[in-house]
Amino acid sequence: MQKGRSEILTPSTAGTKLTEHAVPKIIAAHGEAGRWCWEEYFGGRIRNANTRKTYLHAVRNFLHWCDTEGVPLQEISPGMVGRYFDLHPGSTPTKKLHMSAIRGLFDVLVQRHVMILNPALSVRTERYSVTEGKTPEITVEQSRQLLKSIELQSAIDFRDRAIISMLVYTAARVGAVAKLRLGDLVDEGNHLMIKFREKGGKDRSIPARISLREELDEYLVMLPINGSSKDDPVFRSAVGRTGLLTESPMSAIDICRMVKRRLKAAGLPLSASPHSFRSCTATDLLEQGISLEDVQYLLGHSDSRVTRLYDRRQRKITRNIVERISV
């Protein structure tokens, strides 16, 4: 897109043109009251770091667009907000997320009497309905193939197998797996409990099946001796291509990249991700007759409708139906 007064920044250009901590001048123009609202919203009300980053990008992008249009904060109207989203290049879910971020900031500005009304309150985005999740699918057979493809020659191999097994057998989110500390692995005698810190501040304990516990034991004995306190990370990064482990934790991005490498080495579709294992596990359990409520509890969903998005049984039924068309 060529530069113009109504240009909407992409995430990359927004990140380079707009610093993370500076208060946008359209807000700073209202002095300490504006700065207070900005800090209250992003520094006080939004506690999740990922949400804060996403909301910051959305709000900065919108305020930058208003600034290029030459419209001060007090003159932003519902029509302007609607026109902005008419120009917005994102998908419907992205637009809804960005609208939520913008409405939230305006709510704070109204509450602190910087603005009289919230101009985004009455603006509607497109309707969006989801009956099946968009997480790329990986089947039970493919998951087995992936685990079998790992040749156990170094500590990295034992680590990667343990991570993938944990994603499969606990249905935990990749972020929760990356946050695990040694103190989160609690030996209760006849079984091992794994304590996950999930998004939304939820703490969940999931028992490790026997095979997962064995794989964890085989991996943990390879950790550096000086990195064995309860606050040390379970899954460690590697020293280049040496096959040696460091004392630093793997990030969620590190785990995603590892899964992609392992998928490629196993000759499996690269569209799958760590989140695909949650869908695989949910569908597998539901096919075996496990109740939706039990699967919902395992996945940590507060609403069963979210759990249904992970159920890919209907997709298989659809495939069977279309194959029977006689044309």
Stockholm file with secondary structure:
# STOCKHOLM 1.0

chainA/1-327         MQKGRSEILTPSTAGTKLTEHAVPKIIAAHGEAGRWCWEEYFGGRIRNANTRKTYLHAVRNFLHWCDTEGVPLQEISPGMVGRYFDLHPGSTPTKKLHMSAIRGLFDVLVQRHVMILNPALSVRTERYSVTEGKTPEITVEQSRQLLKSIELQSAIDFRDRAIISMLVYTAARVGAVAKLRLGDLVDEGNHLMIKFREKGGKDRSIPARISLREELDEYLVMLPINGSSKDDPVFRSAVGRTGLLTESPMSAIDICRMVKRRLKAAGLPLSASPHSFRSCTATDLLEQGISLEDVQYLLGHSDSRVTRLYDRRQRKITRNIVERISV
#=GR chainA/1-327 SS CCCCTTCCCCHHHHHHHSCSSSCCHHHHTTHHHHHHHHHIIIIIICCCHHHHHHHHHHHHHHHHHHHHTTCCGGGCCHHHHHHHHHHCCSCHHHHHHHHHHHHHHHHHHHHTTSCSSCTTTTCCCCCCCCSSCCSCCCCHHHHHHHHHTCCCCSHHHHHHHHHHHHHHHHCCCHHHHHTCBGGGEEECSSSEEEEEECGGGCEEEEEECHHHHHHHHHHHTTSCTTSCSTTSBSSEEECTTSCCEEEEECCHHHHHHHHHHHHHHTTCCTTCCTTHHHHHHHHHHHHTTCCHHHHHHHHTCSSHHHHHTTCCHHHHHHHHHHHTCCC
#=GC SS_cons         CCCCTTCCCCHHHHHHHSCSSSCCHHHHTTHHHHHHHHHIIIIIICCCHHHHHHHHHHHHHHHHHHHHTTCCGGGCCHHHHHHHHHHCCSCHHHHHHHHHHHHHHHHHHHHTTSCSSCTTTTCCCCCCCCSSCCSCCCCHHHHHHHHHTCCCCSHHHHHHHHHHHHHHHHCCCHHHHHTCBGGGEEECSSSEEEEEECGGGCEEEEEECHHHHHHHHHHHTTSCTTSCSTTSBSSEEECTTSCCEEEEECCHHHHHHHHHHHHHHTTCCTTCCTTHHHHHHHHHHHHTTCCHHHHHHHHTCSSHHHHHTTCCHHHHHHHHHHHTCCC
//
